[in-house]
Amino acid sequence: MKPAALSAALLAALSLAACSRGQADLDAPADSLQSGAVAIPAAQRGRIHTQAVALSTYAPAVRATGTVAFDGDRSTTVLAPISGPVTRIVVQPGATVSRGQPLAYVSSPDFASAVAAYRKAAAAAANAQRVADLDAQLFRNDAIARRDLEQAQTDAVSARADLDAAAQQLRALGIDPAAAGRGSGPAEGVIRAPLSGTLVEKLINPGQLLQAGTTPCFTIADLSQVWVMASVFPADLARVGVGDAAVVSGASVPVPATGRVDYIAALVDPSTKAAAVRVLADNPQGVLRRDMYVDVSIHSRQSVSGITVPVSAVLRDEDNQPYVFADAGGGRYARRDVTLGGREGGQYLVSSGLRAGDHIVTEGALFVQFAQSQ
């Protein structure tokens, strides 16, 4: 073969080899053309959508779990004010009661003693006052000494104090002193509702022996508002403040309830490492019940600036570490490890790993991940 022909043949072979390598690069589904980057053939790039990330300002929402409790300012356990056996229970759970309404009757020696003490004190006070008035007239007529008058007045004041103490004792038992003084009071001791609300628990039965001041009898609560005790971890506490709006929801809550944060505990639970955040929630339909397990979303009033990415853009590796694919140009996509913050709706807050202006894959990230693994 002549030298000129040989040169032409070698040039053609080199050109063919170069074309073959170029065609192989285009036909391959993916190829690591640079460290951490994946090249996607032009024919397959239509599956991939990217968008630029930018700084945004928003009010973050802190999500937590919690349990429902009665409003401690609007509920109480009714203790027995007197000792003795229960004779009648006149209100059952679920009933709406008003303050002062009778709940149960008790056959009580304490009741009889208190009524007798009041009547004795009333008689003694009336008699002492008559003596004091009579001595005042005698003193004006110089019939007795001033010392006798002052003693009579002292006795009247003392008797009046005894009467006031006896009347207060009757009121503590739920008895009207005026009715007891007329002898028209009830023949039995009465347990009355200390506040208005719904009787949610009955803890006694007829014939049960009660001990004054220690036996719990009923639980009454105003169910129009409840407490929701949410567990918030320390990382999120800085974004929660008293007065923040909150939404209470869950599988067992057909209608989400609204409320606001009214207390943040100063202590962290040693077992859960979370702080209790109390939400005062409206409960007009009674959907929130004590000890119910719920989800709580607290909407912070503090504005936060940061980079957010769609949830669909975030992938996780075998170590559960989050990452995204960023557009590296020329049909190449590079993995970017990111640090995620909170989630706001369909967006993740990214605290590190991206800068404003970066273009990331928002649709087709799984396709790029598959191509990278080939």
Beta strands, then each sheet from edge to edge (+ up, - down):
strand 1: 31-34
strand 2: 37-39
strand 3: 49-52
strand 4: 55-58
strand 5: 61-70
strand 6: 75-79
strand 7: 84-89
strand 8: 96-97
strand 9: 102-106
strand 10: 189-192
strand 11: 197-202
strand 12: 209-210
strand 13: 216-221
strand 14: 225-232
strand 15: 245-249
strand 16: 257-268
strand 17: 275-282
strand 18: 293-299
strand 19: 304-310
strand 20: 315-316
strand 21: 322-329
strand 22: 332-337
strand 23: 339-344
strand 24: 347-352
strand 25: 359-363
sheet 1: 1+ 2- 22+ 21- 20+
sheet 2: 3+ 25-
sheet 3: 4+ 19- 24+ 23-
sheet 4: 5+ 14- 17+ 16- 15+ 18- 5+
sheet 5: 6+ 13- 11+ 8-
sheet 6: 10+ 9- 7+ 12-
end
